[in-house]
């Protein structure tokens, strides 16, 4: 037996036999030997084997003997969210509806507090057999508290049934939704194993995961997925949807009111997810919006106060609601838009979807004047990313899109440093990426890892400047975050399309010099992800050589409504005409031959050609 299994078994036995209060503790264990080995270990440790999470990871659980608080997932924001009608600018959904099957054939998993399966606006669009209750290990996603409706609200924005005279209509109203219940109220204690189970549930069948939750917005959390959950998310994003990758959509958070930043949210500071913020109907940034360089785009939302347009969404078991606010509906709305995109072209990978967002999002007339243009020509914004999702442009470009080139990466690091961070002023450190050592000529994601000793991590402002001169405000700081030290992975999208080659500068500043705090930069690493060749060439047939991603992401056919039936109809007509033409030709040839060679008449004595319209006999 592996050493890690011995350690696990010993630890598990001691924990189960202890009298410490727990909340049905769970463990994710990686082991060899398959299910039989997992059952043997469970029996020996006196725990229950719940399920296989993914690959060779298994979920074990002990019986509930008490309660402990493990993790807080947005304990106020989880029950608040919102959506709004379009105002001066809009998301261009109608052309997308005309161009696609309205999401038909796409399954969206809503990881949340459950879905009321009796809700009239959702009943017909629930994916059979794909829902899952992570907390109870059942297939029933129904909330255990009647007042909980966050997941139901989100599911309604994605796929509420149309034309039923009840509540509203979903963005992808012919898509199916699967309820993945991971919360039970405002605060839910979750283990790493349970979260991993939710993030990888039915990843081969679920195309998109809608995640309208994240770390707490007001207590200066520095949190992301733990080890197994992070691996599960990465696996599903790369291998889900039958190898194309499942699309993970996360809300960027509602902590702007508390001066929070999504830079400290580990669920969107990763290349495997798409972080979505909110935008008011007049194009302005809402009060709750969080700014960071990992925001991909925005969709509509509703502020908590003031005169806001609303959207009617299914609420609780049988009702409708109009107060859904925050970035929760924004993420759900994006999930609905991406369902339309995959409807237009189901061959797209997660990276293809990300590239489409960067090229089609609206970046004028919204989000104020805080836009900047990087050296590759992409306009970006700390609050709005690449801009407002444009469903019409997204689906139009998706239908004719060829997959982007293979992703390549290179890493530059500085370790075992001891660079003083002074009370005032800035520290500047450079990293040079050589042209002969890195082939990332067109950047996608840039991941910055820092290790800093400092009394108050929230007082640090960190910026990264590219060789092209683009400045990413990687960590804007949080004045009330008084926790010590900072070891974190940040991500910036603001260098999209730029080259990694050249000198990158890291800048660190103490924003509260009056406190006389000093610290030490112990190390930093930059990972550059992108492509060697221009992704724009992927739209040109024959230019793409990515053998690992189907090589050709062009849609297999016209995605317009009724297109399949139209094609079949014309194939039938052409076939019938061909048969009739063949009959006529044969008749002419036989008659002509009969006249020229009467002695061979017996050789063509009798034949019958049948079409759907006529039977022609030749005697």
SVG drawing of the C-alpha trace seen along z (x, -y; Angstrom):
<svg xmlns="http://www.w3.org/2000/svg" viewBox="-50 -59 68 72">
<polyline fill="none" stroke="black" stroke-width="0.4" points="0.0,0.0 1.2,-3.5 2.6,-5.6 0.0,-8.2 -2.7,-5.6 -1.2,-4.4 -1.0,-8.0 -4.6,-8.6 -5.9,-5.5 -4.1,-6.3 -5.3,-9.8 -8.9,-8.9 -9.1,-6.2 -7.9,-8.6 -10.3,-11.4 -13.3,-9.0 -12.5,-7.6 -12.1,-11.1 -14.8,-13.0 -14.2,-16.2 -17.4,-17.8 -17.6,-17.4 -20.2,-18.0 -20.1,-14.7 -16.5,-15.3 -15.4,-14.2 -12.1,-13.4 -10.9,-13.2 -8.3,-10.5 -6.2,-9.6 -5.5,-5.9 -4.6,-3.0 -6.6,0.2 -9.9,-1.1 -13.3,-0.8 -12.5,2.4 -9.5,0.9 -11.5,-2.1 -14.2,0.1 -11.6,2.1 -10.1,-1.1 -13.5,-2.5 -14.4,0.7 -11.1,0.8 -11.4,-2.9 -15.1,-2.7 -16.2,-5.3 -18.4,-5.4 -17.3,-5.4 -19.5,-8.0 -18.4,-8.0 -15.6,-8.3 -15.0,-12.0 -12.8,-11.8 -9.8,-9.9 -8.4,-8.0 -9.8,-10.4 -12.5,-8.9 -14.9,-10.7 -15.1,-9.2 -17.5,-10.4 -18.0,-9.8 -21.3,-10.0 -22.4,-13.4 -21.6,-13.8 -21.7,-17.6 -21.0,-20.8 -18.0,-22.7 -17.5,-25.7 -15.2,-25.0 -15.7,-27.6 -17.8,-30.6 -19.0,-31.1 -20.3,-34.7 -22.5,-34.4 -24.6,-37.4 -24.2,-37.6 -25.1,-34.0 -28.8,-35.0 -28.6,-38.2 -28.2,-38.7 -29.7,-40.5 -30.4,-41.1 -31.8,-44.0 -33.4,-44.9 -31.1,-46.6 -31.0,-50.4 -28.9,-52.6 -26.6,-49.6 -27.7,-46.0 -26.3,-42.5 -27.7,-41.9 -29.5,-38.6 -32.2,-38.6 -29.8,-38.0 -28.3,-35.2 -31.8,-33.6 -32.4,-33.9 -29.0,-32.3 -29.1,-29.4 -31.4,-26.8 -31.7,-28.9 -29.4,-26.6 -31.0,-23.3 -28.8,-20.4 -26.6,-22.3 -26.6,-21.4 -25.7,-24.0 -24.9,-22.9 -25.9,-25.4 -23.7,-25.0 -25.6,-26.7 -28.1,-26.1 -30.3,-23.9 -33.2,-24.2 -36.8,-23.8 -37.9,-21.1 -41.5,-22.0 -40.9,-25.5 -43.3,-26.0 -40.7,-28.1 -38.0,-25.4 -39.7,-22.0 -39.6,-21.4 -35.9,-22.4 -34.4,-20.3 -31.8,-17.8 -33.0,-14.3 -30.6,-12.4 -27.9,-15.1 -28.8,-16.9 -26.8,-16.1 -27.0,-17.0 -23.4,-17.2 -24.4,-17.6 -26.7,-14.6 -25.2,-12.5 -28.6,-12.2 -30.0,-13.2 -32.5,-15.7 -31.3,-19.3 -34.3,-20.8 -33.3,-23.4 -33.9,-22.1 -35.2,-25.6 -38.3,-26.9 -36.9,-30.5 -33.7,-29.6 -34.1,-30.6 -30.7,-31.8 -30.0,-28.7 -33.5,-28.7 -33.1,-32.4 -29.9,-31.7 -31.3,-28.7 -34.2,-30.9 -32.0,-33.5 -30.2,-30.8 -33.1,-28.6 -36.5,-29.7 -39.2,-28.3 -40.5,-30.8 -44.1,-31.4 -45.7,-29.9 -47.2,-33.1 -45.2,-32.7 -42.3,-34.8 -39.7,-35.6 -37.7,-33.9 -34.1,-32.5 -31.3,-33.7 -31.0,-30.1 -34.5,-29.0 -34.2,-25.7 -31.1,-24.7 -31.3,-22.2 -30.2,-22.9 -28.8,-20.5 -29.0,-21.6 -25.8,-20.8 -26.6,-21.6 -23.5,-22.6 -25.0,-25.1 -27.6,-25.0 -28.3,-28.5 -26.1,-31.6 -23.2,-29.8 -22.3,-26.3 -19.4,-24.3 -17.7,-22.5 -14.8,-20.2 -12.3,-20.2 -13.7,-16.8 -17.3,-18.1 -16.3,-21.1 -14.2,-18.9 -17.2,-16.6 -19.5,-19.5 -17.0,-21.1 -16.5,-17.8 -20.0,-16.3 -21.0,-14.8 -18.3,-16.8 -18.6,-14.8 -22.3,-15.7 -22.4,-19.2 -21.2,-21.9 -21.2,-24.9 -21.0,-25.4 -22.7,-28.5 -21.1,-29.5 -22.6,-32.6 -20.6,-32.5 -17.2,-33.0 -15.2,-34.0 -16.7,-36.4 -17.0,-40.0 -16.4,-41.9 -14.0,-40.1 -10.9,-40.4 -10.8,-36.8 -7.9,-35.5 -9.4,-32.3 -9.8,-30.0 -10.3,-26.3 -8.3,-24.0 -5.9,-21.3 -8.4,-18.6 -11.1,-21.1 -8.5,-23.0 -7.4,-19.9 -11.0,-18.8 -11.9,-22.2 -8.8,-22.1 -9.6,-18.5 -13.2,-19.4 -12.2,-22.6 -9.7,-20.6 -11.4,-17.2 -15.1,-17.9 -17.7,-18.1 -16.3,-15.0 -12.8,-16.5 -13.6,-20.0 -13.6,-21.2 -16.5,-22.4 -16.8,-26.2 -16.7,-27.5 -18.4,-30.9 -17.8,-32.6 -19.2,-35.9 -16.5,-38.4 -18.1,-39.3 -20.2,-42.0 -17.5,-43.5 -17.0,-46.8 -19.0,-48.5 -16.4,-47.2 -13.5,-48.2 -12.8,-44.5 -11.1,-43.4 -11.5,-40.2 -7.7,-40.1 -8.0,-38.1 -10.6,-35.7 -8.9,-32.4 -11.8,-31.2 -11.3,-33.8 -7.5,-34.1 -7.1,-31.1 -6.9,-30.4 -9.6,-27.7 -12.5,-30.0 -14.3,-33.1 -14.9,-35.8 -18.0,-37.9 -18.9,-41.2 -22.1,-43.3 -23.2,-46.4 -26.2,-48.6 -28.7,-49.3 -27.3,-52.7 -23.8,-51.4 -22.4,-52.5 -20.6,-50.4 -22.7,-49.3 -21.7,-50.2 -20.9,-46.6 -18.6,-46.0 -15.1,-44.6 -12.2,-45.6 -9.3,-43.4 -7.3,-42.4 -8.9,-38.9 -12.4,-40.2 -13.2,-38.8 -16.4,-40.6 -19.6,-42.0 -23.4,-41.3 -26.3,-43.2 -27.1,-43.4 -29.2,-45.4 -27.9,-47.5 -29.2,-46.9 -30.8,-50.4 -32.0,-53.2 -34.1,-53.1 -33.1,-49.9 -34.8,-48.0 -35.5,-44.4 -36.1,-41.1 -38.8,-38.7 -37.2,-35.4 -38.6,-32.1 -38.5,-32.4 -38.8,-29.6 -41.0,-26.6 -43.9,-28.3 -43.4,-32.0 -41.7,-34.9 -39.3,-37.5 -38.0,-40.9 -35.2,-41.8 -32.3,-39.5 -29.2,-41.8 -25.4,-41.7 -23.1,-39.8 -24.9,-36.5 -27.4,-37.0 -24.5,-38.4 -22.6,-35.1 -25.8,-33.2 -26.6,-35.5 -23.1,-34.8 -23.7,-31.1 -26.9,-31.5 -25.0,-33.4 -22.3,-30.8 -25.0,-28.1 -26.0,-30.0 -22.4,-30.2 -21.9,-26.4 -25.2,-26.0 -23.7,-27.9 -20.5,-25.8 -20.2,-22.8 -16.6,-22.2 -15.3,-25.2 -12.8,-24.7 -12.8,-26.9 -9.9,-28.9 -11.9,-29.4 -14.7,-30.8 -12.3,-33.1 -10.8,-34.4 -14.3,-35.0 -15.1,-37.1 -12.0,-39.3 -12.9,-40.0 -16.6,-40.6 -17.4,-42.3 -18.6,-45.9 -16.1,-48.4 -17.6,-51.8 -20.2,-53.8 -19.9,-51.7 -17.8,-51.5 -16.7,-55.2 -13.4,-56.5 -11.1,-54.0 -10.3,-52.0 -6.8,-51.4 -5.5,-49.9 -2.6,-47.4 0.2,-47.2 -1.7,-44.5 -4.7,-46.7 -7.1,-45.2 -9.1,-47.6 -9.4,-46.5 -11.0,-47.8 -10.4,-46.8 -14.2,-46.6 -15.5,-45.4 -12.7,-43.3 -13.0,-43.3 -16.5,-44.7 -20.2,-43.8 -21.0,-40.4 -22.5,-40.7 -24.5,-37.5 -25.1,-38.4 -21.5,-39.0 -20.4,-36.0 -22.6,-33.5 -21.9,-35.0 -18.1,-34.7 -18.4,-31.3 -20.2,-29.8 -17.2,-30.5 -14.4,-30.0 -11.5,-27.6 -9.9,-26.6 -7.0,-28.6 -3.4,-27.3 -2.0,-25.0 -1.3,-26.7 2.3,-27.1 3.8,-28.5 7.0,-29.6 8.0,-30.6 10.5,-33.1 11.1,-33.1 13.2,-34.8 13.6,-32.8 15.4,-33.1 15.3,-36.8 15.5,-39.2 14.5,-42.6 13.4,-45.2 10.0,-46.8 10.5,-50.3 8.0,-52.4 7.6,-54.8 8.4,-54.7 8.3,-51.6 10.3,-48.5 11.0,-47.7 12.2,-44.3 12.7,-43.1 12.5,-39.8 13.7,-39.5 12.1,-36.9 14.6,-35.9 13.5,-35.6 15.2,-32.3 13.8,-30.8 10.1,-31.5 7.8,-31.1 4.7,-32.8 4.4,-35.5 0.7,-36.1 -0.2,-36.2 -3.5,-35.0 -3.1,-34.7 -0.3,-36.0 0.0,-34.4 2.0,-36.2 3.0,-34.4 4.4,-36.5 5.8,-35.6 6.0,-38.7 6.5,-39.1 4.7,-42.3 2.6,-43.2 -0.5,-44.2 -1.0,-42.5 -3.9,-44.8 -1.6,-47.8 0.5,-46.5 -0.2,-47.7 1.4,-45.5 1.7,-46.3 3.2,-44.5 4.4,-46.3 4.9,-44.5 7.6,-45.1 4.9,-46.8 4.3,-49.3 0.9,-48.1 0.5,-48.3 -1.6,-45.8 -2.8,-46.8 -2.4,-43.3 -3.2,-43.9 -4.9,-47.3 -4.8,-46.7 -7.5,-46.6 -7.2,-49.2 -9.0,-47.1 -7.1,-43.9 -4.7,-43.8 -3.6,-40.1 0.1,-39.5 2.1,-38.4 1.0,-37.6 1.6,-34.3 -0.8,-34.3 -1.3,-33.7 -2.7,-36.7 -3.8,-36.7 -4.0,-39.5 -5.7,-39.4 -4.6,-42.9 -1.7,-41.8 -3.8,-39.7 -2.2,-39.5 1.1,-41.0 4.4,-39.2 6.0,-37.7 9.5,-38.5 11.3,-41.4 11.6,-42.9 8.7,-42.8 8.8,-45.0 7.2,-44.2 6.4,-47.2 5.4,-47.0 4.3,-49.9 3.2,-50.4 0.1,-52.5 0.1,-53.4 3.6,-54.8 2.3,-56.6 2.2,-53.3 6.0,-52.8 5.6,-49.2 8.3,-47.5 8.6,-44.1 10.5,-41.7 9.9,-40.4 11.1,-36.7 10.3,-35.6 8.2,-36.0 7.3,-34.0 5.6,-34.9 3.9,-32.2 3.1,-33.3 0.4,-31.3 -0.5,-31.9 0.4,-30.9 3.4,-30.9 1.4,-31.8 -1.2,-34.5 -4.7,-33.2 -6.2,-35.5 -5.0,-33.0 -7.2,-30.3 -10.1,-31.8 -8.3,-30.9 -8.7,-27.3 -5.5,-25.4 -3.6,-27.8 -4.3,-25.8 -2.0,-23.0 -3.4,-22.2 -3.8,-18.5 -4.8,-18.3 -8.0,-20.2 -9.9,-18.7 -7.8,-20.8 -10.9,-22.3 -13.4,-24.2 -15.6,-25.2 -19.2,-24.5 -20.4,-21.3 -23.4,-23.0 -25.7,-25.9 -27.0,-26.6 -30.1,-28.6 -33.4,-27.3 -34.8,-24.6 -31.5,-24.3 -31.3,-20.6 -34.8,-20.0 -34.1,-22.4 -31.0,-20.5 -32.7,-17.1 -35.6,-18.4 -33.4,-19.6 -31.3,-16.4 -34.5,-14.4 -35.6,-16.6 -32.3,-16.4 -32.2,-12.6 -35.7,-12.2 -34.8,-14.3 -31.7,-12.3 -33.6,-9.1 -36.2,-10.4 -33.4,-11.7 -31.8,-8.3 -35.0,-6.7 -35.5,-9.0 -31.9,-8.4 -32.3,-4.7 -35.5,-4.7 -33.9,-6.7 -30.9,-4.4 -32.9,-1.2 -35.3,-2.3 -32.4,-3.5 -30.6,-0.3 -33.7,1.7 -34.0,0.0 -30.3,0.5 -30.0,4.1 -33.5,5.8 -31.8,9.2 -30.8,8.5 -34.2,7.5 -34.4,10.5 -31.3,9.2 -33.3,6.3 -36.5,8.1 -38.0,6.5 -37.0,3.9 -38.8,1.7 -37.5,-1.7 -39.4,-3.1 -39.4,-6.6 -41.6,-8.1 -43.7,-9.6 -44.0,-7.0 -43.2,-3.5 -41.9,-3.2 -41.9,0.2 -39.9,1.1 -41.2,4.1"/>
</svg>
